[in-house]
């Protein structure tokens, strides 16, 4: 194929030329997201070749790579195993208290993974609280919580809602008349699910699994607390102790892993989801029969385990702490205002930036559309501490007037969490019946006019849900906040971090509970966007 033909394929989607304005806008957004990370490439290429090879192929590096891959694979598989059944139970069955479990199953997403890790280490670690409970019964040892298995457990408990929410959204928009047609062809429930439902929800499962995988491979707090050497932990240690060379090389390896994950997810999901027309939906649900009440054990066990253990430990910290009062550690209401304001700004900016990327990726099959969408995932996959240090490098070296300002902090949040808004918006756009858009065009609407009058109103729920998800994750983001916040700008997470770092745990209880309440409200916003589809 000639160079001219290759360029033509990139600049067209198989049906004609790409819209120039939209293409340039998406290109500018993608370039802005990727550009701050250029320092990783620069730092990595400045390392002497022999030393770089020694570092990359050392035993320690191999151990870090293996641990990171096992952690990511374990969390992804476990998230699917938990999230998909929960979504099916809360949407398609007559599960008792279905609406309550719909919210409860999503609530673990509001708990920061580092809070969960501290809680589980305190509860189930050696000589932990759980051991003290069992000791009078003659139990001397409990399973070790630290290491790979503990990290997989903790991260899964707080990331499976990614799979649950995306799968749930797909099931809510699924045309159940297709299942009824399959049943009339003598297909059993399992066969109908495998042949009809599963192919339809596969893109949503893949999107949620991608977020869970990227979160697992980029999480810093949980592996550090669980004493598991992975990329994120070692990058931070090496940068603080020995300089940026090895940290940059490890970061490049991590980016390679992320690119492989993105390629696998792209291969799994289909290009267009079905079931965009809600007209065929029915309110009929699968009867669980005698399993109706036993089925509640799954959402009860998962949500209870993820939520009650942190609350238990927080209560013990508050009651048992013997440390004296320290006025400088006191919680202040302004910390809540600061957290909410920057999170809301990041959510709004991310929602606006996600719309053109999601629309372009959903409606055009050009390689450019894939490149632009995949570029948004880079910031999410890079550890927060690495992204923060990259922006410190650029801000202090080239843009001193924006260094340590709120706009730079909000920008970092957008770079970090934009794919959450893109994924939700893209799924919503894919489910729009294209016949409605074509009808708008035949009535004289321009492409932009049809988008404003037809597509945008129909995708509002997906856009709002994506913005709420960005708000939720921004509220609990720790490394970016610690490094990039302006001097004196205290938030809920910085208060929690200070309390834990000084072992004055009683000062972490109130801000943690407030964080859980605010994040829980944002989760309810996400679920209420499904209200027209029996979401709540």
C-alpha positions in Angstrom: 0.0 0.0 0.0 1.4 3.4 -1.0 2.0 6.2 1.5 -0.8 8.2 -0.2 -3.3 5.4 0.4 -2.2 5.0 4.1 -2.7 8.7 4.7 -6.1 8.6 3.0 -7.2 5.7 5.3 -6.2 7.6 8.4 -8.0 10.7 7.3 -11.2 8.9 6.3 -13.6 6.5 8.1 -14.5 4.3 5.1 -17.5 6.5 4.2 -15.8 9.8 3.5 -13.5 12.4 4.9 -13.5 13.1 8.6 -15.0 16.3 9.8 -12.0 18.7 10.0 -13.1 20.8 13.0 -14.0 17.8 15.2 -10.8 16.1 14.1 -8.6 19.0 15.0 -10.4 19.5 18.3 -9.9 15.9 19.3 -6.3 16.0 18.2 -5.7 19.1 20.4 -7.3 17.4 23.4 -5.3 14.2 22.9 -2.0 16.1 22.5 -2.7 18.2 25.6 -3.2 15.0 27.7 -0.1 13.2 26.5 2.3 16.1 26.3 3.0 16.5 30.1 4.3 12.9 30.2 7.0 13.6 27.6 9.5 14.0 30.4 9.4 10.2 30.9 10.7 9.6 27.4 13.3 12.4 27.8 14.6 11.1 31.1 14.6 7.5 29.8 16.6 8.3 26.7 19.2 10.2 28.6 20.2 7.1 30.6 23.5 5.5 29.5 22.6 2.5 27.4 24.6 -0.1 29.3 23.3 1.1 32.7 19.7 1.1 31.2 20.0 -2.5 30.1 21.4 -3.6 33.5 18.6 -1.9 35.3 15.8 -3.1 33.0 16.9 -6.7 32.9 17.8 -7.1 36.6 16.2 -9.7 38.9 14.5 -6.9 40.9 12.9 -5.5 37.7 11.7 -8.9 36.7 10.1 -9.4 40.1 8.4 -6.0 39.9 7.0 -6.8 36.4 5.7 -10.2 37.5 4.1 -8.8 40.6 2.4 -6.0 38.6 1.1 -8.4 36.0 -0.2 -10.9 38.5 -1.9 -8.0 40.5 -3.5 -6.6 37.4 -4.7 -9.9 36.1 -6.0 -11.1 39.5 -7.9 -7.9 40.1 -9.4 -7.8 36.6 -10.6 -11.4 36.7 -12.0 -11.1 40.3 -13.8 -7.8 39.3 -15.5 -9.5 36.4 -16.5 -12.5 38.6 -18.1 -10.2 41.1 -19.3 -7.3 39.0 -21.2 -9.1 36.2 -23.3 -11.4 38.5 -24.2 -8.4 40.7 -25.3 -6.4 37.7 -27.4 -9.2 36.4 -29.0 -9.8 39.8 -29.9 -6.2 40.4 -31.2 -5.5 36.8 -32.7 -8.7 35.4 -34.0 -10.7 38.4 -36.6 -10.4 41.2 -33.9 -10.1 43.8 -35.4 -8.9 47.2 -34.7 -5.3 48.0 -33.2 -4.9 44.5 -33.0 -1.1 44.6 -31.2 -1.1 47.9 -28.7 -3.7 46.7 -28.2 -1.7 43.4 -26.8 1.2 45.5 -25.1 -0.9 48.1 -23.1 -2.9 45.5 -21.8 0.4 44.0 -20.9 2.1 47.3 -17.4 0.4 47.7 -16.2 2.6 44.9 -16.5 5.6 47.2 -13.9 4.1 49.7 -10.3 5.1 48.8 -8.2 2.0 48.3 -5.5 3.3 50.7 -8.2 3.6 53.5 -9.3 0.0 52.7 -5.7 -1.2 52.8 -5.0 0.4 56.2 -8.3 -1.0 57.5 -7.7 -4.6 56.3 -4.1 -4.6 57.4 -5.2 -3.4 60.9 -8.0 -5.9 61.0 -6.5 -9.0 59.5 -2.8 -8.5 59.8 -0.6 -10.4 62.2 -1.8 -9.7 65.7 -4.6 -7.6 64.2 -8.1 -6.9 65.5 -9.6 -10.1 63.9 -6.9 -12.2 65.6 -7.8 -10.7 68.9 -11.4 -11.7 68.4 -10.5 -15.3 67.6 -7.8 -15.7 70.2 -10.2 -16.6 73.0 -11.5 -19.4 70.7 -8.1 -21.0 70.5 -7.2 -19.6 67.0 -3.6 -18.6 67.1 -3.0 -17.8 63.4 -5.0 -16.2 60.6 -4.3 -16.2 56.9 -1.7 -13.6 55.9 -3.3 -10.5 54.5 -0.1 -8.9 53.2 1.5 -9.6 49.8 -0.1 -10.4 46.4 -3.2 -12.1 47.7 -4.1 -9.3 50.1 -3.4 -6.7 47.5 -5.7 -8.4 45.0 -8.4 -8.8 47.6 -8.4 -5.1 48.7 -8.1 -3.6 45.3 -10.8 -5.8 43.9 -13.2 -4.8 46.7 -12.9 -1.2 45.7 -12.7 -1.5 41.9 -15.2 -4.2 40.9 -17.9 -1.4 40.8 -16.3 -0.2 37.6 -17.4 -3.5 36.0 -20.6 -3.6 37.9 -21.7 -0.1 36.8 -20.8 -0.4 33.1 -22.4 -3.8 32.8 -25.5 -2.6 34.7 -25.9 0.3 32.3 -25.7 -2.1 29.3 -28.3 -4.4 30.8 -30.7 -1.6 31.6 -30.7 -0.5 27.9 -30.8 -4.1 26.6 -33.8 -5.0 24.4 -35.3 -8.0 26.3 -37.6 -8.9 23.4 -34.4 -10.5 21.9 -34.3 -12.8 24.8 -37.9 -13.7 24.5 -37.3 -14.5 20.8 -34.5 -16.8 21.8 -36.6 -18.6 24.3 -39.3 -19.2 21.7 -36.6 -20.9 19.7 -36.2 -23.4 22.5 -33.1 -21.8 24.0 -32.7 -22.2 27.8 -31.9 -19.3 30.0 -28.2 -20.1 30.0 -28.0 -20.6 26.3 -30.0 -17.4 25.7 -27.7 -15.5 28.0 -24.6 -16.9 26.3 -25.8 -16.3 22.7 -27.8 -13.0 23.1 -27.1 -11.1 26.3 -23.4 -11.8 26.6 -22.4 -10.5 23.1 -24.4 -7.4 23.7 -23.0 -6.5 27.1 -19.4 -7.5 26.2 -18.3 -4.0 25.2 -19.5 -2.7 28.6 -17.8 -5.5 30.5 -14.6 -4.8 28.6 -14.8 -1.1 29.3 -15.3 -1.7 33.1 -12.5 -4.3 33.1 -10.1 -1.9 31.5 -10.7 0.7 34.2 -10.2 -2.0 36.9 -7.0 -3.2 35.2 -5.6 0.3 34.8 -6.5 1.1 38.4 -4.8 -2.0 39.7 -1.5 -1.4 37.8 -1.4 2.3 38.8 -2.4 2.0 42.4 0.3 3.2 44.8 -1.1 3.1 48.3 -2.4 -0.4 48.5 0.7 -2.3 47.3 2.8 -0.1 49.6 0.7 -0.9 52.6 0.5 -4.6 51.7 4.3 -4.7 51.1 4.1 -5.8 47.5 6.9 -4.5 45.3 5.2 -3.3 42.1 5.9 -0.6 39.5 4.2 2.2 41.4 5.9 1.6 44.7 9.3 1.2 43.2 9.1 4.2 41.0 8.3 6.4 44.0 11.1 4.8 46.1 13.7 5.1 43.4 12.8 8.7 42.5 13.0 9.8 46.1 16.1 7.9 46.9 18.3 7.6 43.9 17.1 10.1 41.3 14.8 9.9 38.3 16.8 7.6 35.9 15.5 4.2 37.1 12.1 5.7 37.9 11.8 6.9 34.3 12.9 3.5 32.9 10.3 1.7 35.1 7.7 4.2 34.1 8.4 3.5 30.4 8.0 -0.3 31.2 4.7 0.5 32.9 3.5 2.4 29.8 4.3 -0.6 27.6 2.2 -2.8 29.9 -0.6 -0.3 29.7 -0.5 -0.2 25.8 -0.8 -4.0 25.8 -3.8 -3.8 28.0 -5.4 -1.2 25.8 -4.8 -3.4 22.7 -6.3 -6.4 24.4 -9.4 -4.5 25.5 -9.8 -3.1 22.0 -9.7 -6.6 20.5 -12.3 -7.9 22.9 -15.0 -5.3 22.6 -17.1 -4.9 19.5 -17.2 -1.6 17.6 -20.9 -0.9 18.2 -23.1 -1.9 21.1 -26.6 -3.1 20.4 -29.9 -2.4 22.2 -29.9 1.4 21.7 -33.7 1.4 21.2 -35.5 1.2 24.5 -38.9 0.5 22.8 -38.5 -3.2 23.0 -37.7 -3.3 26.7 -40.0 -5.0 29.1 -40.3 -5.0 32.9 -40.3 -8.8 33.1 -37.6 -10.1 35.3 -36.1 -13.6 35.8 -37.6 -15.4 38.7 -35.0 -16.8 41.1 -37.5 -19.1 42.7 -36.2 -20.7 45.9 -32.8 -19.0 45.3 -34.4 -15.6 45.6 -33.4 -15.0 49.3 -30.1 -16.9 49.2 -29.1 -14.8 46.2 -29.0 -11.7 48.5 -25.9 -13.2 50.2 -23.7 -12.2 47.2 -24.4 -8.4 47.3 -24.6 -8.5 51.1 -21.3 -10.3 51.6 -19.3 -8.2 49.0 -20.7 -4.7 50.0 -20.7 -5.6 53.7 -17.1 -6.8 53.7 -15.9 -3.7 51.7 -17.8 -1.2 53.8 -18.1 -2.6 57.3 -14.4 -3.4 57.8 -13.2 0.2 57.3 -16.0 1.5 59.5 -15.1 -1.0 62.2 -11.5 0.0 62.2 -12.3 3.8 62.0 -14.5 3.3 65.1 -11.7 1.6 67.0 -9.2 4.3 66.0 -11.6 6.9 67.4 -12.3 5.1 70.6 -9.0 3.5 71.5 -6.6 6.3 70.6 -4.6 7.4 73.6 -2.7 10.2 71.9 -3.2 13.7 73.3 -5.0 16.4 71.4 -3.1 18.4 68.9 -4.8 21.6 67.7 -2.8 21.8 64.5 -4.3 18.4 63.4 -7.9 19.5 64.0 -10.3 19.0 61.1 -11.6 22.2 59.5 -14.8 22.6 57.4 -12.9 24.6 54.7 -11.2 21.3 53.8 -14.6 20.0 52.6 -15.2 23.1 50.5 -11.8 22.8 48.9 -12.2 19.2 48.0 -15.7 19.7 46.6 -14.8 22.7 44.6 -11.7 21.3 42.8 -13.5 17.9 42.3 -16.5 19.7 40.7 -14.2 21.8 38.5 -12.4 18.6 37.3 -15.7 16.8 36.7 -17.1 19.6 34.6 -13.8 20.0 32.6 -13.6 16.3 32.0 -17.2 16.0 30.8 -16.7 18.8 28.3 -13.4 17.3 27.0 -14.9 13.8 26.8 -17.9 14.7 24.6 -15.9 15.3 21.3 -13.6 12.4 21.9 -16.4 10.0 22.7 -18.5 11.2 19.7 -15.6 10.9 17.3 -14.7 7.4 18.5 -18.3 6.2 18.4 -19.1 7.5 15.0 -15.9 7.1 13.0 -13.9 4.0 12.3 -10.7 5.9 11.3 -7.4 4.9 13.0 -7.3 8.5 14.2 -10.5 8.0 16.3 -8.8 5.0 18.0 -5.6 6.9 18.6 -7.5 9.9 20.1 -9.6 7.7 22.4 -6.6 5.6 23.5 -4.6 8.7 24.3 -7.1 9.6 27.0 -6.2 6.4 28.9 -2.5 7.2 29.2 -3.0 9.6 32.2 -5.3 7.2 34.0 -2.7 4.4 33.7 0.3 6.4 34.8 0.6 6.4 38.6 -0.6 9.6 40.2 2.8 10.3 41.7 4.5 10.0 38.3 1.9 12.3 36.6 2.3 14.8 39.5 6.1 14.9 39.2 5.8 15.3 35.4 3.7 18.4 35.9 6.0 19.7 38.6 8.9 19.3 36.0 7.0 21.2 33.3 5.4 23.8 35.7 8.6 24.7 37.5 10.8 24.6 34.4 8.6 26.1 31.7 5.4 27.5 33.2 6.4 29.0 36.6 3.3 31.3 36.5 1.0 28.2 36.7 3.1 26.1 39.1 1.4 25.2 42.4 -1.9 26.8 41.3 -5.5 25.4 41.3 -5.7 25.3 37.4 -2.7 23.0 37.3 -4.2 20.8 40.0 -7.5 20.6 38.1 -5.7 19.9 34.9 -3.9 17.0 36.5 -7.2 15.6 37.7 -8.6 15.8 34.2 -5.6 14.1 32.7 -5.9 11.4 35.3 -9.6 10.6 35.1 -10.8 11.7 31.7 -11.2 8.1 30.4 -14.0 7.5 33.0 -16.0 10.3 31.3 -15.0 9.1 27.8 -16.1 5.5 28.5 -19.5 6.5 29.9 -20.1 9.1 27.2 -19.0 6.7 24.4 -21.3 3.9 25.6 -24.3 6.3 25.7 -23.6 7.6 22.2 -23.3 4.1 20.8 -26.7 3.3 22.1 -28.4 6.2 20.3 -30.6 5.0 17.5 -28.9 6.3 14.3 -32.3 6.4 12.6 -33.2 9.4 14.8 -30.0 11.2 13.9 -30.6 10.5 10.2 -34.2 11.8 10.6 -32.8 15.0 12.0 -30.5 15.4 9.0 -33.3 14.9 6.5 -35.2 17.7 8.2 -32.4 20.1 7.4 -30.2 19.9 10.5 -26.4 20.2 10.1 -24.2 17.5 11.7 -23.6 19.8 14.7 -27.3 20.7 14.8 -28.3 17.1 14.8 -25.8 16.4 17.6 -27.2 19.3 19.7 -30.9 18.5 19.2 -30.8 14.6 19.0 -27.7 13.0 20.2 -26.8 15.2 23.2 -30.3 15.0 24.9 -30.3 11.2 24.5 -26.8 10.8 25.9 -27.2 13.3 28.8 -27.5 10.5 31.4 -24.2 8.9 30.3 -22.4 12.3 30.3 -23.7 13.2 33.8 -22.8 9.7 35.1 -19.3 10.1 33.7 -18.9 13.5 35.3 -20.1 12.1 38.6 -17.6 9.3 38.4 -14.8 11.8 37.8 -16.0 13.8 40.8 -16.0 10.7 42.9 -12.5 9.6 42.0 -11.1 13.1 42.3 -12.4 13.4 45.8 -10.2 10.5 47.0 -7.1 11.1 44.8 -4.1 11.3 47.1 -0.7 11.6 45.3 -1.7 14.3 42.8 -3.3 16.3 45.5 -0.3 16.1 47.8 2.3 17.1 45.2 0.4 19.7 43.2 -1.9 21.5 45.6 -1.1 25.2 46.3 0.7 25.9 49.6 -1.9 26.0 52.4 -4.6 24.4 50.3 -5.8 21.6 52.5 -8.4 19.0 51.5 -10.1 16.0 53.0 -7.5 13.6 51.7 -4.5 15.7 52.9 -6.1 15.7 56.4 -6.4 11.9 56.3 -2.9 11.5 55.1 -1.5 13.8 57.8 -3.4 11.9 60.5 -2.2 8.5 59.3 1.4 9.7 58.8 1.6 11.0 62.4 -0.3 8.0 63.8 -2.9 10.3 65.2 -5.7 8.1 63.8 -8.5 9.8 65.6 -8.0 12.8 63.3 -8.6 10.7 60.2 -12.0 9.4 61.3 -14.2 12.5 60.7 -12.7 13.5 57.3 -12.9 9.8 56.2 -16.5 9.6 57.1 -17.3 12.9 55.4 -15.4 11.7 52.3 -17.5 8.5 52.2 -20.8 10.5 52.6 -20.0 13.0 49.8 -18.7 10.3 47.5 -21.8 8.2 48.3 -24.0 11.1 47.2 -22.1 11.3 43.9 -22.7 7.5 43.5 -26.4 8.0 43.9 -26.2 10.7 41.2 -24.7 8.1 38.9 -27.4 5.5 39.6 -30.3 8.0 39.4 -29.3 8.7 35.8 -30.7 5.2 35.2 -34.0 6.2 36.7 -35.9 6.1 33.4 -34.7 2.6 32.9 -35.6 1.1 36.2 -32.2 2.1 37.6 -33.4 3.0 41.1 
